[in-house]
Amino acid sequence: MLCAAAARRFRVVAEPLLENLRAFLGKIAGALGGTAVERAELSGFLSSDFDPFLNHLFASGTVTPRGAAEALEGRPGFVWLAEEPAPGNVGVPEAEQPQFAVMHLMTATTMAPTAATQVDGEIVEVCSPADLNAWHEVYCEVFTKDPRGRDDWYRVHAALSPSGDDSLSLLLARIDGSPAATAGVFYERDVAGLYCFATRERMRGRGLASALVRASHAAARARAIEQALLQATASGRPVYARAGYRERRSLPLLFSP
């Protein structure tokens, strides 16, 4: 019989709403030759020197911000926690101290909406190097990413796109031919995970995020996938709620720059 502490750790490690993300990160690590982290208190994958999205760790116990930063081995990245972090920034320069946020884990069905607002523009699946350049340009601009991470995304896309194992779709929205917004859909078993939603500031307020959600769901339905999930920030939560997503739980997240 598991003791209470061990049971708590097991629940955190096996959080079903993060399993799609874990699987995605495992595929990314395989494409980039990343490192699988297996510690007593942290597990996950480190795959990039430049892009924090490609580096995620998951806590199975109490972790201090300093411990999280050290586990990332000097790379930018994210650490998912079971509870708000304990103090522990002593010895970490202020510029390197992790930032804390609450993420909202949300789910929806991929059922087609009865009515969908039309958006001026087009949404395409990234297929060519030019498309990927445009996708990454928007992604970097919105999330203030290091542009040197583009080569990592080239390798990820080559391995996971339809020309690879066909587990990933990157979507690009354009308005009047100009790249405006991005999304990614990772397919794992019977679930589609939605990631990397970004809209250029000057293009916001036009319904692009909702249109990308609908396009993501359509891509999932084409594979007979009926369930979708995502992890939303507080500002993004209302957008996804309007698209039919319901919050299932929230978890704290550390971001180390």
C-alpha positions as CSV (number, residue, x, y, z in Angstrom):
1,M,0.0,0.0,0.0
2,L,1.4,3.4,-0.9
3,C,2.1,5.9,1.8
4,A,0.4,9.3,1.6
5,A,3.5,11.0,0.3
6,A,4.2,8.4,-2.4
7,A,0.6,8.5,-3.5
8,R,0.7,12.3,-3.8
9,R,3.8,12.0,-5.9
10,F,2.2,9.4,-8.1
11,R,-0.9,11.6,-8.7
12,V,1.3,14.5,-9.8
13,V,3.5,12.4,-12.1
14,A,0.5,10.7,-13.7
15,E,-1.6,13.9,-14.2
16,P,-3.6,12.9,-17.2
17,L,-4.1,16.4,-18.5
18,L,-0.3,16.7,-18.9
19,E,0.3,13.3,-20.5
20,N,-0.2,14.7,-24.1
21,L,2.4,17.4,-23.3
22,R,4.8,14.7,-21.9
23,A,4.4,12.6,-25.0
24,F,5.0,15.6,-27.3
25,L,8.1,16.5,-25.3
26,G,9.3,13.0,-25.6
27,K,8.9,13.1,-29.4
28,I,10.7,16.5,-29.4
29,A,13.6,15.0,-27.4
30,G,13.9,12.2,-29.9
31,A,14.0,14.6,-32.8
32,L,16.6,16.9,-31.2
33,G,18.7,14.4,-29.3
34,G,17.5,15.8,-26.0
35,T,18.1,14.6,-22.5
36,A,15.5,12.7,-20.4
37,V,15.6,14.0,-16.8
38,E,14.9,11.4,-14.1
39,R,15.4,12.8,-10.6
40,A,13.8,11.9,-7.3
41,E,11.8,15.2,-7.5
42,L,11.8,16.1,-11.2
43,S,11.4,14.4,-14.5
44,G,11.0,15.6,-18.1
45,F,13.0,16.5,-21.1
46,L,15.7,19.1,-22.0
47,S,16.1,19.5,-25.7
48,S,17.0,23.1,-26.6
49,D,19.6,25.7,-25.6
50,F,17.3,28.5,-26.9
51,D,13.6,27.7,-26.7
52,P,12.0,27.2,-23.3
53,F,8.9,25.5,-24.8
54,L,11.2,22.6,-25.8
55,N,12.4,22.1,-22.2
56,H,9.8,21.0,-19.6
57,L,10.2,19.3,-16.3
58,F,7.5,17.9,-14.0
59,A,7.7,18.0,-10.2
60,S,6.9,14.9,-8.2
61,G,7.5,16.6,-4.8
62,T,8.3,20.0,-3.3
63,V,10.7,22.0,-5.5
64,T,12.2,25.4,-4.7
65,P,12.7,27.9,-7.5
66,R,16.4,27.6,-7.1
67,G,16.2,23.8,-7.4
68,A,14.0,24.2,-10.6
69,A,16.5,26.5,-12.2
70,E,19.4,24.2,-11.4
71,A,17.6,21.2,-12.8
72,L,17.2,23.1,-16.1
73,E,21.0,23.2,-16.3
74,G,21.2,26.8,-17.4
75,R,18.7,26.4,-20.2
76,P,15.4,28.4,-20.5
77,G,12.4,26.2,-19.7
78,F,9.3,25.4,-17.7
79,V,8.7,23.4,-14.5
80,W,5.2,22.2,-13.6
81,L,4.5,22.1,-9.9
82,A,1.9,20.4,-7.7
83,E,1.7,23.5,-5.5
84,E,3.1,27.0,-5.2
85,P,6.8,26.9,-4.9
86,A,8.6,27.0,-1.6
87,P,11.2,29.8,-1.1
88,G,14.6,29.1,-2.3
89,N,16.0,31.8,-4.6
90,V,19.1,32.4,-2.4
91,G,22.2,32.3,-4.6
92,V,20.3,32.8,-7.9
93,P,20.9,36.2,-9.6
94,E,17.7,38.2,-9.9
95,A,17.7,38.1,-13.7
96,E,17.9,34.3,-13.6
97,Q,15.2,33.8,-11.0
98,P,12.2,31.8,-12.3
99,Q,8.9,33.5,-12.9
100,F,5.7,32.0,-11.4
101,A,2.3,31.7,-13.1
102,V,-0.9,29.6,-12.8
103,M,-1.9,27.6,-15.8
104,H,-5.4,26.5,-16.5
105,L,-5.8,22.9,-17.9
106,M,-8.8,22.9,-20.2
107,T,-10.6,20.3,-22.3
108,A,-13.2,20.3,-25.1
109,T,-14.7,18.1,-27.8
110,T,-13.6,18.6,-31.4
111,M,-17.3,18.6,-32.5
112,A,-17.9,21.2,-35.2
113,P,-19.6,24.3,-34.0
114,T,-23.1,24.9,-35.2
115,A,-22.1,28.4,-36.3
116,A,-18.6,29.8,-36.8
117,T,-17.6,33.4,-37.3
118,Q,-15.8,33.9,-40.6
119,V,-12.4,35.5,-40.4
120,D,-10.8,37.6,-43.2
121,G,-7.7,35.7,-44.1
122,E,-6.5,32.1,-44.5
123,I,-5.2,29.3,-42.3
124,V,-2.7,26.8,-43.8
125,E,-0.8,23.9,-42.5
126,V,2.9,24.6,-42.5
127,C,4.5,22.5,-45.2
128,S,7.4,24.5,-46.8
129,P,10.5,26.1,-45.3
130,A,9.0,29.5,-46.1
131,D,5.9,28.6,-44.1
132,L,8.0,27.5,-41.2
133,N,10.0,30.6,-41.3
134,A,6.9,32.7,-41.2
135,W,5.4,30.6,-38.4
136,H,8.6,30.9,-36.3
137,E,8.8,34.6,-36.9
138,V,5.3,35.2,-35.4
139,Y,6.0,32.7,-32.6
140,C,9.2,34.4,-31.7
141,E,7.8,37.9,-31.9
142,V,4.8,37.2,-29.6
143,F,6.6,35.1,-27.0
144,T,9.9,36.9,-27.2
145,K,11.7,33.7,-28.1
146,D,15.4,33.5,-29.2
147,P,15.4,33.3,-33.0
148,R,18.2,30.8,-32.8
149,G,15.6,28.2,-31.8
150,R,14.4,28.1,-35.4
151,D,16.8,25.3,-36.4
152,D,15.3,23.2,-33.5
153,W,11.8,23.7,-34.9
154,Y,13.1,22.7,-38.4
155,R,14.2,19.4,-37.0
156,V,11.1,18.9,-34.9
157,H,8.9,19.7,-37.9
158,A,10.9,17.3,-40.2
159,A,10.5,14.5,-37.7
160,L,6.9,15.0,-36.6
161,S,5.1,16.6,-39.6
162,P,3.3,14.6,-42.3
163,S,6.6,14.0,-44.0
164,G,7.8,12.4,-40.7
165,D,5.7,10.4,-38.3
166,D,2.6,12.7,-38.9
167,S,2.0,13.4,-35.2
168,L,2.2,17.2,-35.4
169,S,0.4,19.9,-37.4
170,L,1.7,23.5,-37.3
171,L,-0.9,26.0,-38.4
172,L,-0.3,29.5,-39.8
173,A,-2.9,32.2,-40.1
174,R,-2.3,35.0,-42.7
175,I,-4.2,38.2,-43.2
176,D,-3.7,39.9,-46.6
177,G,-0.8,37.6,-47.1
178,S,1.0,38.7,-43.9
179,P,1.7,36.0,-41.2
180,A,-0.5,36.9,-38.3
181,A,-1.0,34.0,-35.9
182,T,0.3,30.5,-35.1
183,A,-0.9,27.2,-33.5
184,G,0.3,23.6,-33.2
185,V,-1.6,20.4,-32.8
186,F,0.0,17.2,-31.4
187,Y,-1.9,14.0,-31.9
188,E,-1.4,11.3,-29.3
189,R,-3.7,8.3,-29.3
190,D,-7.3,9.7,-29.0
191,V,-6.4,13.2,-27.8
192,A,-5.3,16.3,-29.7
193,G,-3.1,18.8,-27.7
194,L,-3.2,22.4,-28.7
195,Y,0.0,24.4,-28.3
196,C,2.0,27.5,-29.4
197,F,-1.1,29.8,-30.0
198,A,0.3,33.2,-30.7
199,T,-1.2,36.3,-32.4
200,R,0.8,39.4,-33.4
201,E,-0.4,42.3,-31.4
202,R,-1.4,44.4,-34.3
203,M,-3.5,41.5,-35.6
204,R,-5.4,40.9,-32.4
205,G,-9.2,41.3,-32.0
206,R,-10.0,39.6,-35.3
207,G,-10.9,36.2,-34.0
208,L,-7.7,34.5,-35.2
209,A,-7.2,32.4,-32.1
210,S,-10.8,31.1,-32.3
211,A,-10.3,30.4,-36.0
212,L,-7.1,28.5,-35.2
213,V,-8.9,26.5,-32.5
214,R,-11.6,25.5,-35.1
215,A,-8.9,24.6,-37.6
216,S,-7.2,22.5,-35.0
217,H,-10.4,20.7,-34.1
218,A,-11.1,20.1,-37.8
219,A,-7.6,18.5,-38.2
220,A,-8.3,16.3,-35.2
221,R,-11.7,15.2,-36.5
222,A,-10.1,14.2,-39.8
223,R,-8.2,11.7,-37.7
224,A,-11.3,10.6,-35.8
225,I,-10.0,12.3,-32.6
226,E,-12.9,13.7,-30.5
227,Q,-11.1,15.1,-27.5
228,A,-8.8,18.1,-27.3
229,L,-6.9,19.8,-24.4
230,L,-4.7,22.8,-23.8
231,Q,-3.0,24.7,-21.0
232,A,-4.1,28.3,-20.9
233,T,-2.8,31.4,-19.2
234,A,-5.2,33.6,-17.2
235,S,-5.5,36.0,-20.2
236,G,-6.0,33.2,-22.7
237,R,-8.6,31.3,-20.6
238,P,-11.6,33.4,-21.7
239,V,-10.7,33.0,-25.4
240,Y,-10.7,29.2,-25.1
241,A,-13.8,29.2,-22.9
242,R,-15.6,31.0,-25.8
243,A,-14.4,28.2,-28.1
244,G,-16.0,25.6,-25.9
245,Y,-13.2,24.7,-23.5
246,R,-13.9,24.0,-19.8
247,E,-11.3,24.2,-17.1
248,R,-10.6,21.0,-15.3
249,R,-7.9,22.1,-12.9
250,S,-5.1,24.6,-12.5
251,L,-1.4,24.0,-11.8
252,P,1.4,26.4,-10.9
253,L,4.2,26.7,-13.5
254,L,7.7,28.2,-13.2
255,F,9.4,29.7,-16.1
256,S,13.2,30.1,-16.0
257,P,14.6,32.6,-18.5
